[in-house]
Amino acid sequence: MSGICSLKRARINSSWKLLIFIFLFIALLSACGGSNSTPVNNTPIVSAWISGSNTIDQAGTYGAQGIAASSNVPGARQGAVSWLDATDEIWFFGGTGSDSTGTFGHLNDLWKYDPATLEWTWVSGSSTVTQAGIYGIQGTGASSNVPGARDAAVSWLDSTGKLWLFGGRGNDSAGSIGHLNDLWKYDPATLEWTWMSGSNTAYQAGTFGRKGTGASSNVPGARDAAVSWLDSSGKLWLFGGYGNDSAGNIGHLNDLWKYDPATLEWTWVSGSNTVNQAGTFGRKGTGASSNVPGARDAAVSWLDSTGKLWLFGGYGNDSAGAVGRLNDLWKYDPATLEWTWVSGRNTVNQAGTYGTQHTAASSNVPGAREKAASWIDSSGKLWLFGGYGNDSAGNIGHFNDLWKYDPATLEWTWMYGSNKVNQAGTYGTQGTATSSNGPGARETALSWLDSSGRLWLFGGWGYDSAGTPGYLNDLWQYTQ
C-alpha cells in the first residue's frame, strides 16, 4: 500500500490537480455510505464503475500476452503493488486472488491499464497462481526473468521510468512460500525484469552492517507489509513489516532502511535489528535520537515537501510491547536522524474520536487501523482513508472514513464517510457516472491519480454490491 503513495506523489505536480483529487476522493467516501454530507464547495462530482465485476471472487480474463483488449480484466485480488508512469498508464503486479481458472493463491502477473482506451493488457508473468520466480543472473535483465508470485510487497518508480519491487510474501526460485527480500527492476522499454539484490530463497535474515553506513553486502531481511517512501533525490526508503531480523527470527520489524539506485547499496538508518520491539515514544511533539516507533506491519506513509517521512498506524507493538492495531502518528527527519511522536495513543486498539464532521479539533483522532490508504496534498495536509480497525464505538471492521491531518495545527479532521464499519458498494450501470455510485468499504486496494485529475480505484478485499465480503476486481473512475 505505501509504495503506491510515493508513486502517486510523483504524478501530482500542480495544486489544481491535488484539489481535484481531494474533491474526487471526498465524493467517493460520501457515496460509500454513512454520513452523506455535501462537499464544502458544492462541486458536482460523479463516479462510474468502469470495469470488472460488482460481485466478489471473479476469475481473470487475460487474453493474449502483450495485446490490449476491452474484454481483458485482472482477476479479483488484494495486496498487489502498483506504479503510475509518465504517460498515465497504470501498472500493477501480483497480489493474492483469483487467476484465469478461478483458482485462488499468490499471483505474479504484471498488468497495464490505459485510461485513454479503457483497456487492460497482460504484460508479464503467469495467468495461474503460485508460480516460482525465475531469477536469472543478478544484475542482468532477461525476457525469461520474472519475480515469483507474491502479495504485500513494496514498489517504487524511478526518474527513468523503471519499476522497482521489493519483498512480500510468496514463492521463491524453488516455489517455496515465505517472506522474501529480493529486489527487482522492470524496464517497460525492454520488457525485462532484472534481479538486483537480495536472495532467491525465502526467509532470509537481514545483513544490517553498521548503522548509517551503506555497503554492497547490506540487505534488509525478508518481509511483507512494509511501508516505503521515494524522496526527491531518488533514494528509496523502507520501514518495518513482518519478517526476518538479523538472526533470522520472525516477527514485526521497526528497522528503517535507505536504498540508493545509483550505488546499489542499502543503508540501515534507524530502529532495531531484532523483532518485536516496543516503541520508545518519548514526549509527544519532541524529537529525540532515542525515539523510535514500535515494530509493525501494514502501516501507511507520506513524504512531505521538506523531506520528512510520516508514518501512521499499522499492526504491531505499542510502548509496553503489547500487540494490536495502532493509531500513532510519527515524523522522521533524515537531517537530524530523529523520530517524533506527533499524534495518537501509545497503546493499541484505540477507538476513533471523530468529533464533528469537517471540524478540526485537538481531541480528534482516527481509530487504530491497518491496511489503510494515504495521500499528501499541495498544502502539506496528510490524508488517510479506510483500512481495517476500530471505529467510533470500538467495533472492528473495514472503514470508508476520510481524515485530514494538518501538521501546522496538529489537528485531525473527520472529512467524510462513516464512523461505522463495513459499507456495501453502490455500482449503478457500468460506464454511467452518477453522484450516487460508490465502491464498498475495502482494504489493500490499488488507487491512482492521473494527470487529468481523475481518481482510479481497483480491487482489494471488501464489500460488493450485495454487501458480501471477498476479493474484488472492480475498477472505478471519479470525474468532476
Stockholm file with secondary structure:
# STOCKHOLM 1.0

chainA/1-480         MSGICSLKRARINSSWKLLIFIFLFIALLSACGGSNSTPVNNTPIVSAWISGSNTIDQAGTYGAQGIAASSNVPGARQGAVSWLDATDEIWFFGGTGSDSTGTFGHLNDLWKYDPATLEWTWVSGSSTVTQAGIYGIQGTGASSNVPGARDAAVSWLDSTGKLWLFGGRGNDSAGSIGHLNDLWKYDPATLEWTWMSGSNTAYQAGTFGRKGTGASSNVPGARDAAVSWLDSSGKLWLFGGYGNDSAGNIGHLNDLWKYDPATLEWTWVSGSNTVNQAGTFGRKGTGASSNVPGARDAAVSWLDSTGKLWLFGGYGNDSAGAVGRLNDLWKYDPATLEWTWVSGRNTVNQAGTYGTQHTAASSNVPGAREKAASWIDSSGKLWLFGGYGNDSAGNIGHFNDLWKYDPATLEWTWMYGSNKVNQAGTYGTQGTATSSNGPGARETALSWLDSSGRLWLFGGWGYDSAGTPGYLNDLWQYTQ
#=GR chainA/1-480 SS CHHHHHHHHHHCCSHHHHHHHHHHHHHHHHHTSSBCCCCTTCCCCEEEEEESCSSSSCCCBCCSTTCCBTTCBCCCEESCEEEECTTSCEEEEEEEEECTTSCEEEEEEEEEEETTTTEEEEEESCSSSSCCCBCCSTTCCBTTCBCCCEESCEEEECTTSCEEEEEEEEECTTSCEEEEEEEEEEETTTTEEEEEESCSSSSCCCBCCSTTCCBTTCBCCCEESCEEEECTTSCEEEEEEEEECTTSCEEEEEEEEEEETTTTEEEEEESCSSSSCCCBCCSTTCCBTTCBCCCEESCEEEECTTSCEEEEEEEEECTTSCEEEEEEEEEEETTTTEEEEEESCSSSSCCCBCCSTTCCBTTCBCCCEESCEEEECTTSCEEEEEEEEECTTSCEEEEEEEEEEETTTTEEEEEEBCSSSCCCCBCCSTTCCBTTCBCCCEESCEEEECTTSCEEEEEEEEECTTSCEEEEEEEEEEEC
#=GC SS_cons         CHHHHHHHHHHCCSHHHHHHHHHHHHHHHHHTSSBCCCCTTCCCCEEEEEESCSSSSCCCBCCSTTCCBTTCBCCCEESCEEEECTTSCEEEEEEEEECTTSCEEEEEEEEEEETTTTEEEEEESCSSSSCCCBCCSTTCCBTTCBCCCEESCEEEECTTSCEEEEEEEEECTTSCEEEEEEEEEEETTTTEEEEEESCSSSSCCCBCCSTTCCBTTCBCCCEESCEEEECTTSCEEEEEEEEECTTSCEEEEEEEEEEETTTTEEEEEESCSSSSCCCBCCSTTCCBTTCBCCCEESCEEEECTTSCEEEEEEEEECTTSCEEEEEEEEEEETTTTEEEEEESCSSSSCCCBCCSTTCCBTTCBCCCEESCEEEECTTSCEEEEEEEEECTTSCEEEEEEEEEEETTTTEEEEEEBCSSSCCCCBCCSTTCCBTTCBCCCEESCEEEECTTSCEEEEEEEEECTTSCEEEEEEEEEEEC
//
